[in-house]
Amino acid sequence: MASASRVRVGTLVPLGKDNAGSSNGSVSSIPIFEGSNVVGRNHLVVVDKRISRKHLSLHASADGSIEVVVEGPNPIIVRSGGQRMKVCAKEKAKIAHDDVLELIPSDYFVKYVDTGDEHKSSIPMDSSDLKKGKRHSEEDSVAVKRNRQIMEDEALARTLQESFAEDSTTASDMASGRTSSPLDRAGSSKRSNERMHSIGPSKDALSLTFQLMRVQGLPSWANASSVTIQDVIQGEVLLAVLSDYMVDMDWLLTACPNLRKVPHVLIIHGEDGASLELLKKLKPANWILHKPPLPISFGTHHSKAMLLVYPQGIRIVVHTANLIHVDWNNKSQGLWMQDFPWKDAKDINKKSSI
């Protein structure tokens, strides 16, 4: 079986802006192997498009020398031997142990640390190991992108909350403008047995078929007629099918405790790795998790919808948010929601207009 090996010669260690050796949390540690290495945006845990996806190429030789080539359009700074040298696009520079790189001048500091001959390791890998390494690398990349999205969303939320004083009481009153559905009011077995005469939207409710989700920190007028996840999942739900990409089980059960009472819940998701293991650990015993198989290695299950089955009918929701806190509270998101009644026995052969 064919085999390969990679010799690790050093590491780019993130530094704080004071260069005191403490990480500022914006860059992850980057191992450097003998041969070609690429440093770019995927190594950041925040969004900064000044850093290209292929920002730098590092060519590490067996003798420990490192040649840096600036691949992106923005320059970097190399700090070596007390000197600060600017390196522009397509230019090259040599770095050695303890040299500091500023991936953007005065920002994103990393220090090159040579492992030394006694610590260098040659890691043999057969073809299956290489495939595993590639898969783990892809999972790490997805995790970095996920953390980057969450950090960006939380930063936006803090900015909004600092800009506006939330009037929660008024916002709640304004948000309650959505016409209550017979499905929402079906909270007891007695009501469940009652015949539902009208489930179609009234004229006042027609404009509320499409709605925005409530955003924390906005003034009450901006949240008029908006909805929360509790407004969507309510009443006597017999079966819930929730389709999405990212799922935060802790948040979902806290934000919508009514889901714990649903006898049958199916979560169709796109999670993987450690996130999937956490979902399995936290889910209620009667819940089923399903990740659809994809025909392509780089695809992601992103379909966002809900099917809620009631004694009187079914609620269909098509929405734009992941099942995570920031999507349902700190972003402009929307949904289409409509209830459809079951046919009466006498109308079983009657054709529907839809």
C-alpha positions, -999 to +999 in steps of 0.1 A: +000+000+000+013+035-009+025+055+021+035+091+027+050+111+056+051+147+066+078+161+089+066+189+112+093+215+115+076+243+135+044+261+144+030+296+139+018+305+174-008+333+178+001+364+198-018+392+214-012+427+201+012+434+230+034+405+216+036+392+252+030+357+241-007+355+249-031+346+221-058+372+212-081+344+201-084+356+165-059+332+150-056+294+156-022+277+160-008+267+126+015+236+122+042+240+096+054+209+078+084+203+055+074+213+020+046+236+010+022+252+035-007+276+031-019+302+056-052+320+050-086+331+061-096+297+073-070+299+101-089+329+115-119+326+139-132+360+130-143+374+096-117+397+080-117+397+042-084+415+042-069+381+048-071+360+016-080+324+015-045+318+003-028+346+021+007+332+024+027+303+011+054+289+034+081+267+019+099+248+047+132+231+038+148+201+056+175+224+070+148+244+089+148+275+066+114+290+058+106+311+028+074+331+029+056+343-003+028+368+000+000+353-022-028+378-014-031+414-024-024+429+011+011+432+025+025+416+057+051+426+082+081+404+091+097+413+124+132+397+127+162+407+147+147+439+159+139+450+123+104+454+109+102+446+072+072+451+049+066+423+023+042+431-005+022+409-028+043+383-047+074+392-027+094+367-007+111+368+027+130+344+050+119+337+086+136+319+114+128+308+150+111+335+171+104+358+141+070+375+142+046+379+113+018+405+112-006+389+087-020+424+083+002+453+093-004+459+131-029+431+133-030+392+135+004+385+151+019+350+148+054+339+159+073+311+142+086+285+167+110+260+153+105+225+168+142+218+168+159+187+154+153+167+186+115+174+184+110+169+147+087+140+139+082+121+107+046+109+107+040+079+084+005+078+068-010+052+045-037+061+021-065+056+046-047+079+071-044+105+044-081+103+037-088+106+075-065+136+077-083+153+048-117+146+064-106+159+098-091+190+081-125+196+064-143+192+097-119+217+114-125+241+086-163+238+090-158+243+128-138+275+122-164+289+098-192+280+123-173+298+152-166+328+129-203+331+120-214+329+156-189+354+168-199+378+140-236+375+148-230+380+185-210+411+178-238+425+157-263+417+185-242+435+211-240+465+188-278+466+183-284+462+220-261+491+228-279+513+202-315+506+213-331+502+247-354+472+244-389+478+255-398+441+260-434+448+272-443+469+242-426+446+218-445+417+232-478+435+228-469+445+192-457+410+184-490+395+196-508+410+165-506+376+148-540+361+144-543+330+166-549+298+147-573+271+157-542+248+159-526+271+185-558+270+206-560+233+205-545+227+239-567+199+254-580+165+243-615+179+245-607+207+220-588+181+199-620+163+194-639+194+184-645+198+147-625+227+132-649+248+111-623+273+098-586+271+096-579+293+066-565+328+073-588+357+077-583+389+056-564+404+086-541+374+087-533+371+050-505+397+054-491+376+082-486+344+062-451+358+056-435+372+088-402+383+102-387+368+133-383+390+163-349+406+168-336+414+203-325+449+209-347+466+183-373+492+191-409+480+194-420+494+160-394+474+142-407+442+158-443+448+149-461+415+139-428+395+143-427+361+158-406+339+180-401+302+178-426+298+206-452+315+184-445+290+157-444+257+178-474+258+201-507+240+208-511+202+209-485+190+185-486+153+179-456+150+155-429+176+147-404+173+118-378+200+120-354+203+090-323+225+092-285+227+090-272+238+124-290+227+156-283+239+192-302+215+213-297+234+246-311+266+231-340+248+212-353+231+244-349+263+264-365+286+238-393+262+230-401+240+261-433+229+244-412+206+222-405+184+252-442+175+253-444+164+217-446+126+215-426+122+182-399+146+170-377+141+139-347+164+135-332+164+099-299+182+101-265+188+086-243+186+117-211+165+119-182+156+142-183+169+177-215+189+171-233+157+161-221+139+192-233+167+214-267+165+197-270+128+204-260+134+240-286+162+247-316+150+227-347+137+245-350+099+243-380+100+220-364+122+194-348+109+162-318+125+145-313+120+108-285+134+086-294+129+049-267+113+028-253+137+002-240+126-033-211+151-031-184+153-005-185+191+000-223+194+001-243+205+032-279+199+041-294+234+044-332+229+039-351+248+066-387+239+072-411+225+099-440+201+096-462+202+127-490+177+129-521+185+151-553+166+158-571+191+135-546+195+107-510+203+098-489+234+100-462+240+073-434+264+080-407+273+055-381+296+071-345+310+068-330+304+102-307+278+117-320+263+150-295+284+170-299+315+192-283+340+170-304+331+140-337+334+158-328+365+179-301+386+163-306+384+126-332+396+100-349+363+093-383+354+079-408+326+075-438+315+055-464+297+077-498+283+070-522+258+086-541+232+066-571+212+081-578+175+077-606+168+053-640+158+069-652+123+061-680+137+040-655+157+020-630+129+015-635+128-023-637+166-027-607+180-046-586+207-032-577+239-050-541+235-040 
